Amino acid sequence: MTKVYNFSAGPSMLPEPVMARAQKEFLNYNGLGMSVIEMSHRSKEYQALADEAVQDLRDILRLPDNYQVLFMHGGGRGMFANVPMNLASKDGSADYVHTGAWSGYALKEAKKYTRVNALELECVNDKGQHSLNMDALKLDPAASYVHYCMNETIHGIEIFEPLDTGSVPLIADASSTILSRPLDVTKYGIIYAGAQKNIGPSGFCVVIIRDDLIKEPAPFTPDVSSFQITRDKGSMFNTPNTFAWYLSGLVFKWIKDEIGGLEAMEQRNKEKAALLYDCIDSSDGYYVNKVDPQYRSRMNVVFNLRDESLSDAFLKEAKEAGLSGLKGHRVLGGMRASLYNAMPLEGVKALTDFMAAFKSRH
Ligand SMILES: *Cc1c(COP(=O)(O)O)cnc(C)c1O
């Protein structure tokens, strides 16, 4: 089989050394004569690997003691409901920053549980670029919390600085950018991420939460959705996704030991994104990305061909060249190359080489 670079938006590539290790120890974990997928989550051997994964994540993010790591079910979207069920006050409201598709889905879900104040930031700037109007960020100081999406996976828009919300807790959907760069965790009340972009298997959700936000949820909240119960039970109230936890732990170890932490990870990611955006920007308009440069996502690069009638040929020839998953999201069309942590620089080089060759052929 020839090497395929997978640019899919999620589930997406995982680091090759992680996959190789998981394969090697799949049938016999740590000499125990059974697979990790068969082990009781209550066994001391499993608990040891579970604790180590949490500790590695704490180390990578340099988490202060007043932040907890929770692993929950339901992926990223599960948290769209969990956040308001756990944090909304009965008669209050929550601020939802709307910057694209995913923050919009979060907002829509939250409306089932609380009054929502939507802050519409999407705009077209004077250069005709897709941008964000930060002046429209009129926050309510009495809001229960402010929710935003750090990286709009579909629109290719990333917000690099934490929003300043004063004393109102800031909640971030970091599904498609977590662990791609260092974060000042202390600026956030909660950072959460569905795992299948930068961490591991889908269905699993990583939640970084400040202690004071772990409290009695709304009475109708399912126990599996309660931050309080999840914390009290060490994320093992019911059977966790043990394999996802294990594999995520291998990814944390890879970032910590092989990459050398989030500063090094960020350097790699900056280099990859710059290579692709440069290729687009220097194509004399053959390829176009219309996002305001200050908000261009490092993880999801969206672009169109000037002559859209060539899009099908582009995708077909890319696939033949071992470059898969480049078709844009169905709501936007065009192309999207996801450059998550596991995508090596060589993969992006292969893509830009292909793009240059395609341009000269067509
Ligand atoms: C993929 C994604 C989600 C949804 O994750 P699921 O695990 O499919 O629920 C939520 N938010 C963002 C920003 C995403 O990229």
The ligand as a Gaussian input file, in Angstrom:
#p B3LYP/6-31G(d) Opt

LIG

0 1
 C      -16.111000      18.140000      15.243000
 C      -16.525000      19.264000      16.098000
 C      -17.577000      19.130000      17.021000
 C      -18.455000      17.904000      17.122000
 O      -17.849000      16.858000      17.658000
 P      -18.664000      15.474000      17.795000
 O      -17.704000      14.667000      18.556000
 O      -18.958000      14.980000      16.425000
 O      -19.904000      15.764000      18.555000
 C      -17.876000      20.205000      17.832000
 N      -17.189000      21.369000      17.720000
 C      -16.196000      21.520000      16.836000
 C      -15.463000      22.809000      16.775000
 C      -15.834000      20.482000      15.995000
 O      -14.844000      20.639000      15.113000

